[in-house]
């Protein structure tokens, strides 16, 4: 059922359902769900996934129903007005583009629209934007009304005034080319000057040989015969009477550069005072400026004058530049190379806290180290589970191991002189480790469970993992980050993990191991015709001797759940059918399945269908028996005939071998008693052979009783066997025994 469009207000339980339920508490976007007065959240997102910026009347996060289910689009109710942004009155020049902006207006959810209303050029303007630009070309006073709205129509208003008038003075601009040689005619150019309303006057003023010169116009010209530096001023004015001025210097000079001389190169010791002299520089007139510059300790050094002195404490190679200029700006430069050697090592100093609390980083300062020159390298070395080396003036490091750490600072100067100092840092640990044994698990009985505490954490290092639980009424304690244990008894086991860090702080947690010793059995019962049997009674006897009952459904299916693991026997019965018995191994936490080919119920009183293999086997067995009997009869007659012949005194032409003589003696033996025993033994062998043949070939088919007896009974005394009825000649050879019946004589 779909429940949507309702307003649930101030209920103890707004809504609930049992289990998974069949209710749906909302319609798909954009129709939505219900209003819940106890649901808190914002409406600043929109869209089917509530992922786009903007209000849409639905709370951004779903509402959870008690007992299961949720409302993906809970209706949002807003009764709070927005607060419009305060906008000050403004005075602007004609042609100015004014930015209308109320994006800083506030609402408890979101300001979604704004309406600006004003009249410009006698046309009412209504513009619906949070921010836009508008150009005012016409002077005047323009009242503006602003109304802001949220998604639900709540609003707030304000008003302000925009006044358009010319309040901007002009801006004078002079052409950059204001340096000339003597005798040049200079063109003064103010065409780059500008004003919002337009410039109407340009006036150029400067002194020339004691006289004030006035020139007028956007451009003006004047010929300078006398070189020098001239202070000039440009005055500009617009139609509104606003004026502005610009001062600039016009230089008229010659083009001949002076000749600079900074002195000879020099090698000196660090700390030695060095004097620099540029008085050897020359010019065709007068050198007005000497400027020396070089870099020392990373900073630029600048000195003025034809001479100066400087102490070079920091060793190294320095280039000292001298630039000279005459009165007209002509210049020349020279460089003097200075090499400062160093023999003094630096002094390493460590500043910073020597004791750290948990969570604090190791912060040390080596910047107080000193040298007569310049320290160029700082190296911090210590051991924190392994050697650590960090370069830099400052050390900022997160300690891993708790305890004392010896930190060494080594510093080098530019001449490779070095010095070292040490500090012992003590890292105190008062923070307990956090034990994490993983999620609860459910496994089959006999499973070897792995305990894993490797995700446990500590600000230092965990040194011990201890696992404790009760098993078979005894307490079990195991140690190690990971451990294994085989549970051969079902039940619920609470495993306590306690972890210890190197400072003796501990943390613990538990997780549950559910050991399941039961499983399920399912199967299908069919008849001989292959069709499922409905309503058959299935009785299951589990390994503990407990009986379980069920019946098959219309598809012949049955199932048992929560059966103890191990071998179970079952019986399937139904009226009109013979019972079927079987066994099944029930797995723990699994299902044993018996398919439809394994359980077949046979109808009572029905004979199995004839099998052609039965008749073929019977014919083969009969032929074997007949052949054996014929062989025995012929052999018996032959032996009797040889025994009645008189002995002959004649010696055969060929010599009789001992083997032939032995065979002759055996044939002449009277067969009466011995042959009878052999015949009985052979018949027993044939009975065994017939039983094996019936079991292997015919399977579960039962031969008719009378036929079976005929196959295994020997001929009665005085009766003639089928073999004897066949006429035999005296010289007939005995029949060979057919495979696989063995020769009874041998």
C-alpha positions as CSV (number, residue, x, y, z in Angstrom):
1,X,0.0,0.0,0.0
2,X,1.3,3.5,-0.9
3,X,0.9,6.2,1.9
4,X,1.5,9.7,0.7
5,X,0.3,13.3,1.0
6,X,-0.4,13.1,4.8
7,X,0.6,15.4,7.6
8,X,1.6,13.5,10.8
9,X,1.9,16.1,13.5
10,X,2.9,15.7,17.2
11,X,2.2,12.0,17.5
12,X,4.0,9.8,20.0
13,X,4.8,7.4,17.2
14,X,4.2,9.0,13.8
15,X,4.0,5.6,11.9
16,X,5.2,2.1,12.3
17,X,5.1,-1.2,10.6
18,X,6.1,-4.8,11.4
19,X,8.8,-6.7,9.6
20,X,9.6,-5.8,6.1
21,X,6.0,-4.8,5.5
22,X,4.3,-4.1,2.2
23,X,3.8,-0.3,2.6
24,X,5.5,2.3,0.5
25,X,5.5,5.7,2.3
26,X,6.1,8.0,-0.7
27,X,5.4,8.5,-4.3
28,X,8.4,8.9,-6.7
29,X,9.9,12.3,-7.2
30,X,8.5,15.0,-7.7
31,X,5.2,13.9,-6.1
32,X,6.7,13.0,-2.7
33,X,5.7,11.5,0.6
34,X,4.3,12.8,3.9
35,X,5.0,15.6,6.4
36,X,6.4,14.4,9.8
37,X,6.5,16.9,12.5
38,X,9.3,15.1,14.4
39,X,11.6,15.1,11.3
40,X,14.4,17.6,11.4
41,X,16.5,18.6,8.5
42,X,17.1,21.2,5.8
43,X,15.6,21.8,2.4
44,X,18.5,23.2,0.4
45,X,18.8,20.3,-2.1
46,X,16.5,19.2,-4.9
47,X,16.2,16.4,-7.5
48,X,15.4,12.7,-7.4
49,X,18.6,12.0,-5.5
50,X,18.4,15.3,-3.5
51,X,21.9,16.1,-4.8
52,X,21.3,19.3,-6.7
53,X,21.5,22.7,-5.0
54,X,18.1,24.4,-4.4
55,X,14.8,23.9,-2.5
56,X,12.0,21.7,-3.7
57,X,9.7,21.3,-0.7
58,X,11.2,18.0,0.5
59,X,13.5,17.5,3.5
60,X,16.9,16.6,2.1
61,X,17.3,13.5,4.2
62,X,14.8,10.5,4.3
63,X,12.5,9.8,7.2
64,X,12.9,6.4,8.9
65,X,9.6,4.5,9.8
66,X,9.5,2.7,13.1
67,X,9.7,-1.1,12.5
68,X,11.1,-0.8,9.0
69,X,10.6,1.3,5.8
70,X,11.3,5.0,5.0
71,X,9.9,8.1,3.3
72,X,12.5,9.2,0.7
73,X,10.7,12.6,0.1
74,X,9.3,13.9,3.5
75,X,7.3,17.1,3.0
76,X,9.0,20.2,4.4
77,X,6.9,22.9,6.1
78,X,8.4,26.4,6.5
79,X,6.9,29.3,8.4
80,X,10.0,31.4,8.8
81,X,10.4,34.6,6.7
82,X,13.7,35.3,5.1
83,X,15.8,38.4,6.2
84,X,16.6,40.7,3.3
85,X,20.1,42.0,3.0
86,X,20.6,45.7,3.9
87,X,21.7,47.7,0.9
88,X,23.0,51.3,1.3
89,X,22.1,54.2,-0.9
90,X,24.6,54.8,-3.7
91,X,25.8,57.7,-5.8
92,X,27.4,56.8,-9.2
93,X,28.6,58.5,-12.3
94,X,26.7,58.3,-15.6
95,X,27.6,55.2,-17.6
96,X,28.4,53.2,-14.5
97,X,27.3,49.6,-14.4
98,X,25.7,49.0,-11.0
99,X,25.7,45.5,-9.5
100,X,22.4,44.6,-7.9
101,X,23.3,41.9,-5.4
102,X,21.2,40.4,-2.5
103,X,23.0,37.0,-2.2
104,X,23.8,37.8,1.4
105,X,20.1,37.8,2.3
106,X,19.4,35.1,4.9
107,X,16.7,32.3,5.3
108,X,16.6,29.3,7.6
109,X,16.4,27.2,4.4
110,X,17.3,29.1,1.3
111,X,16.5,32.4,-0.4
112,X,15.3,31.2,-3.8
113,X,14.2,34.4,-5.6
114,X,14.4,38.2,-5.4
115,X,12.3,41.0,-7.1
116,X,13.9,44.4,-7.8
117,X,11.5,47.2,-8.8
118,X,12.5,50.7,-10.0
119,X,11.7,53.2,-12.8
120,X,14.4,54.1,-15.3
121,X,13.8,56.3,-18.4
122,X,10.1,56.4,-17.4
123,X,9.8,52.6,-17.8
124,X,8.9,50.5,-14.7
125,X,11.6,47.8,-14.3
126,X,10.8,44.5,-12.5
127,X,13.8,42.1,-12.5
128,X,13.7,38.7,-10.8
129,X,17.3,37.7,-10.0
130,X,19.4,37.4,-6.9
131,X,22.2,39.3,-8.7
132,X,22.5,41.2,-12.0
133,X,24.2,44.3,-13.5
134,X,22.5,47.4,-14.8
135,X,24.1,50.4,-16.6
136,X,22.8,53.9,-15.6
137,X,23.5,56.4,-18.4
138,X,21.0,59.0,-17.4
139,X,21.5,61.2,-14.4
140,X,18.7,61.2,-11.8
141,X,17.5,59.8,-8.5
142,X,16.2,56.2,-8.7
143,X,14.3,54.6,-5.7
144,X,14.6,50.8,-5.7
145,X,12.4,48.3,-3.8
146,X,13.7,44.8,-3.1
147,X,11.7,41.8,-2.0
148,X,13.3,38.4,-1.3
149,X,11.4,35.1,-1.2
150,X,12.1,31.5,0.0
151,X,10.7,28.4,-1.7
152,X,7.5,28.5,0.3
153,X,6.6,32.2,-0.5
154,X,7.8,33.7,2.8
155,X,9.3,37.1,2.1
156,X,11.0,40.3,3.4
157,X,11.4,43.8,1.8
158,X,13.8,46.8,1.8
159,X,14.3,50.0,-0.1
160,X,17.3,52.1,-1.1
161,X,18.1,54.9,-3.6
162,X,20.6,55.2,-6.5
163,X,21.7,58.7,-7.5
164,X,23.4,59.2,-10.9
165,X,25.5,62.4,-11.2
166,X,29.0,63.5,-12.3
167,X,31.1,63.3,-9.2
168,X,34.4,62.1,-10.8
169,X,37.2,64.4,-11.6
170,X,39.3,63.9,-14.8
171,X,42.5,61.8,-14.8
172,X,45.5,63.4,-16.4
173,X,47.9,61.2,-18.3
174,X,51.2,62.2,-19.9
175,X,53.1,60.4,-22.6
176,X,55.9,58.3,-21.1
177,X,58.6,59.8,-23.4
178,X,59.8,62.7,-21.2
179,X,63.6,62.4,-21.7
180,X,65.3,64.4,-24.4
181,X,68.7,65.6,-25.5
182,X,69.6,69.3,-25.4
183,X,68.3,71.1,-28.5
184,X,65.3,68.8,-29.0
185,X,61.8,70.1,-29.5
186,X,59.6,68.4,-26.9
187,X,56.0,67.5,-27.6
188,X,53.9,67.5,-24.5
189,X,51.1,64.9,-25.1
190,X,48.0,64.7,-22.7
191,X,45.8,62.7,-25.1
192,X,45.7,59.8,-22.7
193,X,43.9,61.8,-20.1
194,X,40.2,60.8,-19.6
195,X,37.0,61.8,-17.8
196,X,33.6,60.3,-17.5
197,X,32.0,63.4,-19.0
198,X,34.9,64.7,-21.2
199,X,37.9,67.0,-20.7
200,X,37.6,70.6,-21.9
201,X,41.0,72.1,-21.0
202,X,44.7,71.1,-20.8
203,X,47.3,73.5,-19.3
204,X,51.1,72.8,-19.2
205,X,53.2,74.7,-16.6
206,X,57.0,74.6,-16.0
207,X,60.0,76.9,-15.3
208,X,62.6,77.6,-17.9
209,X,65.7,79.7,-17.0
210,X,63.7,81.5,-14.3
211,X,60.6,82.1,-16.3
212,X,57.2,80.4,-15.9
213,X,56.1,78.9,-19.2
214,X,52.3,78.2,-19.8
215,X,51.3,76.0,-22.8
216,X,47.6,75.1,-23.7
217,X,46.1,72.2,-25.6
218,X,45.8,68.4,-25.6
219,X,49.3,68.5,-27.1
220,X,51.9,71.4,-27.0
221,X,55.6,71.8,-28.1
222,X,58.7,73.6,-26.7
223,X,62.4,73.6,-27.7
224,X,64.9,73.0,-24.8
225,X,68.3,74.4,-25.5
226,X,69.5,74.2,-21.9
227,X,69.9,70.6,-20.5
228,X,68.6,69.9,-17.0
229,X,65.7,68.5,-15.0
230,X,62.4,70.4,-15.3
231,X,59.5,70.1,-12.9
232,X,56.4,70.2,-15.1
233,X,52.6,70.1,-14.2
234,X,49.6,69.2,-16.4
235,X,46.2,70.6,-15.3
236,X,43.0,69.2,-16.9
237,X,39.3,70.2,-16.3
238,X,35.9,68.7,-17.4
239,X,32.5,70.3,-18.1
240,X,31.4,70.0,-14.5
241,X,34.3,72.1,-13.4
242,X,36.3,69.2,-11.8
243,X,40.0,69.7,-12.2
244,X,43.0,67.4,-11.7
245,X,46.8,67.8,-12.1
246,X,49.8,65.6,-12.7
247,X,53.4,66.5,-11.8
248,X,56.2,65.0,-13.9
249,X,59.9,65.6,-14.6
250,X,61.3,66.4,-18.0
251,X,64.9,65.6,-18.5
252,X,67.2,67.2,-21.1
253,X,70.7,65.8,-21.2
254,X,73.7,64.6,-23.2
255,X,74.3,61.0,-24.2
256,X,78.0,60.4,-23.1
257,X,78.3,57.9,-20.3
258,X,80.8,58.1,-17.5
259,X,83.6,55.5,-16.9
260,X,83.2,53.4,-13.7
261,X,86.1,52.0,-11.7
262,X,85.3,49.8,-8.6
263,X,88.9,48.8,-7.7
264,X,91.0,45.7,-7.7
265,X,89.8,42.1,-6.7
266,X,90.7,41.0,-3.1
267,X,91.1,37.9,-0.9
268,X,90.6,38.5,2.9
269,X,89.9,36.7,6.2
270,X,86.4,36.6,7.7
271,X,85.9,39.6,10.1
272,X,88.4,41.8,8.3
273,X,87.2,45.4,7.5
274,X,87.4,46.0,3.7
275,X,87.2,49.5,2.2
276,X,85.8,50.1,-1.3
277,X,86.8,53.2,-3.3
278,X,85.2,54.3,-6.6
279,X,86.8,57.7,-6.9
280,X,88.8,56.5,-9.9
281,X,85.6,56.7,-12.0
282,X,85.5,59.6,-14.6
283,X,82.9,61.6,-16.6
284,X,83.1,64.4,-19.2
285,X,81.2,66.5,-16.7
286,X,80.4,65.7,-13.1
287,X,79.5,62.2,-11.6
288,X,76.4,62.9,-9.4
289,X,75.8,59.5,-7.9
290,X,77.8,56.4,-6.8
291,X,75.8,53.3,-5.9
292,X,77.4,50.1,-4.5
293,X,75.3,46.9,-4.2
294,X,76.0,43.2,-3.4
295,X,74.2,40.3,-1.6
296,X,75.3,39.3,1.9
297,X,73.6,36.5,3.9
298,X,70.7,36.4,1.4
299,X,70.0,40.1,1.6
300,X,70.8,42.9,-0.8
301,X,73.3,45.5,0.5
302,X,73.2,49.0,-1.0
303,X,75.7,51.8,-0.2
304,X,76.2,55.4,-1.6
305,X,79.2,57.5,-2.0
306,X,82.5,57.2,-3.8
307,X,83.9,55.1,-0.8
308,X,82.5,52.9,2.0
309,X,83.8,50.1,4.4
310,X,82.2,46.7,5.3
311,X,83.0,43.8,7.7
312,X,82.5,40.4,6.0
313,X,81.9,37.9,8.8
314,X,80.3,35.3,6.6
315,X,82.9,33.6,4.4
316,X,82.3,33.1,0.7
317,X,82.8,34.7,-2.7
318,X,81.1,38.1,-3.2
319,X,80.6,40.3,-6.3
320,X,80.4,44.0,-5.4
321,X,78.9,46.2,-8.1
322,X,79.4,49.9,-8.5
323,X,77.2,52.1,-10.8
324,X,78.0,55.7,-11.4
325,X,75.7,58.3,-13.0
326,X,76.2,61.9,-14.2
327,X,73.8,64.8,-13.8
328,X,72.0,63.7,-17.0
329,X,71.4,60.1,-16.0
330,X,74.2,58.6,-18.2
331,X,75.6,55.6,-16.3
332,X,78.3,53.0,-16.2
333,X,79.0,49.9,-14.0
334,X,82.0,47.9,-12.7
335,X,82.4,44.8,-10.5
336,X,85.0,44.0,-7.8
337,X,85.4,40.3,-6.7
338,X,85.9,39.6,-3.0
339,X,86.8,36.2,-1.5
340,X,86.3,35.8,2.3
341,X,87.9,32.7,3.8
342,X,86.6,31.0,7.1
343,X,88.3,29.0,9.8
344,X,85.8,29.3,12.7
345,X,83.2,26.5,13.3
346,X,79.5,27.4,14.0
347,X,77.8,26.9,17.4
348,X,74.8,24.5,17.3
349,X,71.9,25.4,19.7
350,X,68.6,23.5,20.3
351,X,65.6,25.2,21.6
352,X,62.2,23.6,22.4
353,X,60.3,21.5,24.9
354,X,62.1,18.4,26.2
355,X,58.9,16.7,27.5
356,X,56.0,15.8,25.3
357,X,52.5,14.7,26.3
358,X,50.4,12.3,24.2
359,X,49.4,13.8,20.9
360,X,52.1,16.5,21.0
361,X,54.5,16.7,18.1
362,X,58.3,16.9,18.6
363,X,59.0,20.6,17.7
364,X,62.6,21.8,18.1
365,X,64.3,25.0,16.9
366,X,67.9,25.2,15.6
367,X,67.6,28.8,14.4
368,X,69.5,30.1,17.4
369,X,72.7,28.4,16.2
370,X,75.3,30.9,15.3
371,X,78.3,31.2,13.1
372,X,80.8,33.9,12.1
373,X,79.6,33.4,8.6
374,X,76.5,31.7,7.4
375,X,75.1,28.3,8.5
376,X,74.1,26.5,5.3
377,X,72.9,23.2,6.6
378,X,70.9,21.9,9.7
379,X,70.6,18.1,10.2
380,X,68.5,16.4,13.0
381,X,69.2,12.7,13.7
382,X,67.5,10.4,16.2
383,X,66.1,6.9,16.5
384,X,62.3,6.2,16.5
385,X,61.9,2.6,15.7
386,X,64.8,3.1,13.2
387,X,67.3,5.8,12.4
388,X,65.6,9.1,11.4
389,X,67.4,12.0,9.6
390,X,65.7,15.3,8.8
391,X,67.1,18.4,7.2
392,X,66.0,21.9,8.1
393,X,66.4,24.8,10.5
394,X,63.3,23.5,12.4
395,X,62.2,20.0,13.4
396,X,58.5,19.1,13.4
397,X,58.0,15.4,13.8
398,X,55.3,13.0,15.1
399,X,56.9,10.6,17.6
400,X,55.9,6.9,17.1
401,X,57.7,5.3,20.0
402,X,57.0,6.2,23.6
403,X,59.9,6.9,26.0
404,X,63.2,8.8,25.8
405,X,64.7,9.9,22.5
406,X,68.2,11.4,22.0
407,X,68.1,14.1,19.3
408,X,71.3,15.3,17.8
409,X,71.6,18.6,15.8
410,X,74.6,19.2,13.5
411,X,75.1,22.5,11.7
412,X,77.5,23.3,8.9
413,X,78.7,26.7,7.6
414,X,79.6,27.6,4.0
415,X,83.2,26.5,4.6
416,X,82.1,23.1,5.8
417,X,83.0,23.8,9.4
418,X,80.4,22.0,11.7
419,X,79.3,21.7,15.3
420,X,76.8,19.3,17.0
421,X,74.7,19.4,20.2
422,X,72.2,16.9,21.7
423,X,68.9,17.0,23.6
424,X,67.1,14.2,25.5
425,X,63.3,14.2,24.7
426,X,60.9,12.3,27.0
427,X,57.6,11.3,25.4
428,X,55.1,10.6,28.2
429,X,52.2,8.3,27.4
430,X,48.9,8.5,29.3
431,X,46.6,7.5,26.4
432,X,45.0,4.0,26.4
433,X,45.2,2.0,23.2
434,X,42.0,1.3,21.3
435,X,41.3,-2.4,20.9
436,X,39.6,-3.6,17.7
437,X,38.8,-7.3,17.3
438,X,36.7,-7.1,14.2
439,X,33.0,-7.9,13.6
440,X,31.0,-10.7,15.1
441,X,31.0,-13.9,13.1
442,X,28.8,-17.0,12.7
443,X,30.5,-20.2,11.6
444,X,29.9,-24.0,11.6
445,X,30.9,-26.2,14.5
446,X,34.4,-27.6,14.1
447,X,35.6,-24.4,12.3
448,X,39.0,-23.0,13.3
449,X,38.4,-19.3,13.9
450,X,41.1,-16.7,13.5
451,X,41.2,-13.9,16.0
452,X,42.8,-10.7,14.5
453,X,43.6,-7.6,16.6
454,X,45.8,-6.0,14.0
455,X,43.5,-3.1,13.5
456,X,43.9,-2.0,17.1
457,X,45.6,1.4,17.4
458,X,47.6,3.3,19.9
459,X,49.5,6.6,19.9
460,X,52.6,4.6,20.5
461,X,53.1,0.9,20.1
462,X,50.9,-2.1,21.2
463,X,53.2,-4.7,22.7
464,X,50.7,-7.3,24.0
465,X,47.4,-8.8,22.7
466,X,45.4,-11.0,25.2
467,X,42.2,-13.0,24.2
468,X,39.9,-14.4,26.9
469,X,36.7,-16.5,26.8
470,X,34.9,-19.4,28.4
471,X,34.9,-22.7,26.5
472,X,33.6,-26.0,27.9
473,X,33.2,-24.4,31.3
474,X,36.9,-23.5,31.4
475,X,38.6,-20.1,30.9
476,X,40.8,-20.0,27.8
477,X,43.5,-17.3,27.4
478,X,45.5,-16.8,24.2
479,X,48.2,-14.3,23.3
480,X,49.3,-12.7,20.1
481,X,48.1,-10.1,17.5
482,X,46.5,-13.0,15.7
483,X,45.4,-16.4,17.2
484,X,43.3,-19.4,16.1
485,X,40.9,-21.6,18.0
486,X,38.8,-24.6,16.9
487,X,35.3,-24.6,18.3
488,X,33.9,-28.2,18.5
489,X,30.9,-27.2,20.7
490,X,28.1,-25.1,19.4
491,X,27.0,-22.0,21.3
492,X,27.6,-18.2,21.5
493,X,31.0,-17.2,22.8
494,X,32.0,-13.7,23.9
495,X,35.7,-13.1,23.2
496,X,37.4,-10.4,25.2
497,X,40.5,-8.7,23.6
498,X,42.7,-6.7,25.8
499,X,45.7,-4.8,24.3
500,X,48.6,-3.2,26.2
501,X,51.0,-0.5,25.0
502,X,54.6,-0.1,26.1
503,X,53.6,2.2,28.9
504,X,51.2,-0.3,30.4
505,X,48.0,1.5,29.3
506,X,45.3,-0.9,28.3
507,X,42.2,-1.0,26.1
508,X,39.7,-3.8,25.6
509,X,36.7,-4.8,23.4
510,X,34.6,-7.9,22.8
511,X,33.2,-9.6,19.8
512,X,30.8,-12.6,19.4
513,X,31.5,-15.9,17.8
514,X,28.3,-17.9,17.1
515,X,29.1,-21.6,16.6
516,X,26.3,-23.4,14.7
517,X,25.9,-27.2,15.0
518,X,22.8,-27.7,13.0
519,X,21.8,-27.8,9.3
520,X,19.0,-28.5,7.0
521,X,17.7,-31.5,4.9
522,X,15.6,-31.2,1.8
523,X,14.5,-33.8,-0.8
524,X,12.0,-34.8,-3.4
525,X,9.9,-38.0,-3.4
526,X,8.8,-39.5,-6.7
527,X,6.9,-42.6,-7.8
528,X,8.1,-45.3,-10.2
529,X,6.5,-43.3,-13.0
530,X,8.7,-40.3,-12.2
531,X,5.9,-38.2,-11.0
532,X,6.1,-36.4,-7.5
533,X,4.1,-37.9,-4.7
534,X,2.2,-35.4,-2.5
535,X,1.3,-36.0,1.1
536,X,4.0,-38.7,1.7
537,X,5.0,-38.8,5.4
538,X,8.7,-38.3,6.0
539,X,10.1,-39.3,9.4
540,X,13.6,-38.2,10.3
541,X,15.6,-39.6,13.2
542,X,18.6,-37.3,14.0
543,X,21.9,-38.3,15.4
544,X,20.6,-37.7,18.9
545,X,17.6,-40.0,18.4
546,X,15.1,-37.2,18.2
547,X,12.3,-37.7,15.7
548,X,11.2,-35.1,13.2
549,X,8.0,-35.3,11.0
550,X,6.9,-33.6,7.8
551,X,4.9,-34.3,4.6
552,X,5.7,-33.7,1.0
553,X,4.0,-30.9,-1.0
554,X,2.4,-31.0,-4.4
555,X,5.8,-31.2,-6.0
556,X,6.9,-34.1,-3.8
557,X,9.2,-31.8,-1.9
558,X,10.0,-31.9,1.9
559,X,12.5,-30.1,4.1
560,X,13.8,-30.1,7.7
561,X,15.6,-27.2,9.4
562,X,17.8,-26.9,12.4
563,X,18.7,-30.6,12.5
564,X,21.9,-31.6,14.5
565,X,24.8,-32.2,12.2
566,X,25.8,-35.8,11.6
567,X,24.2,-39.0,10.2
568,X,20.4,-39.1,10.2
569,X,18.0,-41.8,9.0
570,X,14.7,-41.2,7.4
571,X,11.7,-43.2,6.4
572,X,9.2,-42.2,3.6
573,X,5.8,-43.8,3.7
574,X,2.4,-43.4,2.1
575,X,-0.7,-45.6,1.9
576,X,-0.6,-47.8,-1.2
577,X,3.2,-47.6,-1.5
578,X,6.0,-49.5,0.1
579,X,8.1,-47.7,2.7
580,X,11.5,-46.2,1.7
581,X,14.4,-45.9,4.1
582,X,17.6,-44.0,3.7
583,X,20.3,-42.0,5.4
584,X,21.8,-38.5,5.0
585,X,24.7,-36.6,6.5
586,X,23.5,-33.2,7.9
587,X,26.1,-30.5,7.4
588,X,26.6,-27.7,10.0
589,X,25.4,-24.4,8.7
590,X,24.4,-26.0,5.4
591,X,21.7,-28.0,3.6
592,X,21.9,-31.7,2.5
593,X,19.8,-32.3,-0.7
594,X,18.3,-35.6,-1.8
595,X,17.3,-35.4,-5.5
596,X,14.2,-37.0,-7.1
597,X,16.2,-40.0,-8.4
598,X,17.2,-41.2,-4.9
599,X,13.7,-41.6,-3.2
600,X,11.3,-43.7,-5.3
601,X,8.1,-45.2,-3.7
602,X,6.9,-48.5,-5.3
603,X,3.2,-49.3,-5.4
604,X,2.2,-52.4,-3.3
605,X,1.3,-55.6,-5.3
606,X,2.9,-54.3,-8.5
607,X,5.5,-56.4,-10.4
608,X,8.4,-54.7,-11.9
609,X,8.3,-54.4,-15.6
610,X,10.1,-57.2,-17.5
611,X,13.6,-56.6,-18.4
612,X,15.0,-58.1,-21.6
613,X,18.4,-58.5,-20.0
614,X,16.8,-61.2,-17.7
615,X,15.9,-63.4,-20.5
616,X,19.2,-63.0,-22.3
617,X,21.1,-63.9,-19.1
618,X,18.9,-67.0,-18.5
619,X,19.6,-68.3,-22.0
620,X,23.4,-67.8,-21.6
621,X,23.3,-69.5,-18.1
622,X,21.4,-72.5,-19.6
623,X,23.8,-72.9,-22.5
624,X,26.8,-72.9,-20.0
625,X,25.2,-75.6,-17.8
626,X,24.3,-77.8,-20.9
627,X,27.9,-77.6,-22.2
628,X,29.4,-78.5,-18.8
629,X,27.1,-81.5,-18.4
630,X,27.8,-82.8,-21.9
631,X,31.5,-82.6,-21.2
632,X,31.3,-84.5,-17.9
633,X,29.2,-87.3,-19.5
634,X,31.5,-87.8,-22.5
635,X,34.5,-87.8,-20.3
636,X,33.0,-90.3,-17.9
637,X,32.1,-92.8,-20.7
638,X,35.6,-92.5,-22.2
639,X,37.3,-93.4,-18.9
640,X,35.0,-96.4,-18.5
641,X,35.8,-97.8,-21.9
642,X,39.5,-97.5,-21.4
643,X,39.3,-99.4,-18.1
644,X,37.7,-102.5,-19.8
645,X,40.4,-102.9,-22.5
646,X,43.0,-105.7,-21.8
647,X,46.6,-104.8,-21.4
648,X,48.6,-105.2,-24.6
649,X,52.0,-106.8,-24.7
650,X,52.9,-104.9,-27.9
651,X,55.1,-102.0,-27.6
652,X,54.2,-99.0,-29.7
653,X,56.5,-98.0,-32.4
654,X,57.1,-94.6,-30.8
655,X,58.5,-94.3,-27.3
656,X,56.0,-93.0,-24.8
657,X,57.2,-90.1,-22.7
658,X,56.9,-90.1,-19.0
659,X,54.2,-87.3,-19.2
660,X,52.1,-89.3,-21.6
661,X,52.5,-92.4,-19.4
662,X,51.3,-90.4,-16.4
663,X,48.2,-89.1,-18.4
664,X,47.5,-92.7,-19.4
665,X,47.5,-93.9,-15.8
666,X,45.1,-91.1,-14.8
667,X,42.7,-92.0,-17.6
668,X,42.7,-95.6,-16.6
669,X,41.7,-94.9,-13.0
670,X,38.2,-96.0,-12.0
671,X,36.0,-92.8,-11.7
672,X,33.3,-94.1,-9.5
673,X,33.7,-92.2,-6.2
674,X,36.2,-89.5,-7.2
675,X,34.2,-88.4,-10.2
676,X,31.1,-88.2,-8.1
677,X,32.9,-85.8,-5.6
678,X,34.1,-83.7,-8.5
679,X,30.7,-83.5,-10.0
680,X,29.2,-82.3,-6.6
681,X,31.9,-79.7,-6.2
682,X,31.3,-78.4,-9.7
683,X,27.6,-78.1,-9.1
684,X,28.2,-76.0,-6.0
685,X,30.5,-73.7,-8.0
686,X,27.7,-73.4,-10.6
687,X,25.2,-72.4,-7.9
688,X,27.6,-69.7,-6.6
689,X,28.2,-68.5,-10.1
690,X,24.4,-68.4,-10.8
691,X,23.9,-66.3,-7.6
692,X,26.6,-63.9,-8.5
693,X,25.3,-63.6,-12.0
694,X,21.8,-62.9,-10.8
695,X,23.0,-60.2,-8.4
696,X,25.3,-58.5,-10.9
697,X,23.2,-58.8,-14.0
698,X,19.6,-58.8,-12.7
699,X,20.0,-56.4,-9.8
700,X,16.8,-56.2,-7.7
701,X,14.7,-58.3,-10.1
702,X,13.6,-61.6,-8.6
703,X,13.7,-64.7,-10.8
704,X,10.7,-67.0,-10.6
705,X,11.2,-69.6,-8.0
706,X,10.6,-72.6,-10.2
707,X,13.0,-71.3,-12.9
708,X,15.7,-70.7,-10.4
709,X,15.4,-74.3,-9.1
710,X,15.6,-75.7,-12.6
711,X,18.8,-73.8,-13.2
712,X,20.6,-75.0,-10.2
713,X,19.3,-78.6,-9.5
714,X,21.4,-81.5,-10.9
715,X,19.6,-84.4,-12.7
716,X,18.0,-86.9,-10.3
717,X,19.3,-90.4,-10.0
718,X,18.2,-92.5,-13.0
719,X,17.1,-89.4,-15.0
720,X,18.8,-88.5,-18.2
721,X,20.3,-85.1,-18.4
722,X,19.9,-83.0,-21.5
723,X,23.5,-83.6,-22.3
724,X,23.1,-87.4,-22.3
725,X,20.3,-87.3,-24.8
726,X,22.7,-86.1,-27.5
727,X,24.3,-89.1,-29.3
728,X,28.0,-89.2,-28.9
729,X,30.6,-91.3,-30.8
730,X,33.5,-93.0,-28.9
731,X,36.1,-90.9,-30.8
732,X,34.3,-87.5,-29.9
733,X,36.7,-85.0,-28.3
734,X,35.6,-83.5,-25.0
735,X,34.0,-80.0,-25.4
736,X,36.1,-77.1,-24.4
737,X,34.9,-75.2,-21.3
738,X,33.4,-71.9,-22.3
739,X,34.6,-68.8,-20.5
740,X,34.4,-67.8,-17.7
741,X,33.5,-71.3,-16.1
742,X,36.7,-73.0,-14.9
743,X,37.6,-76.6,-15.7
744,X,36.5,-78.7,-12.7
745,X,39.2,-81.3,-13.4
746,X,42.0,-78.7,-13.2
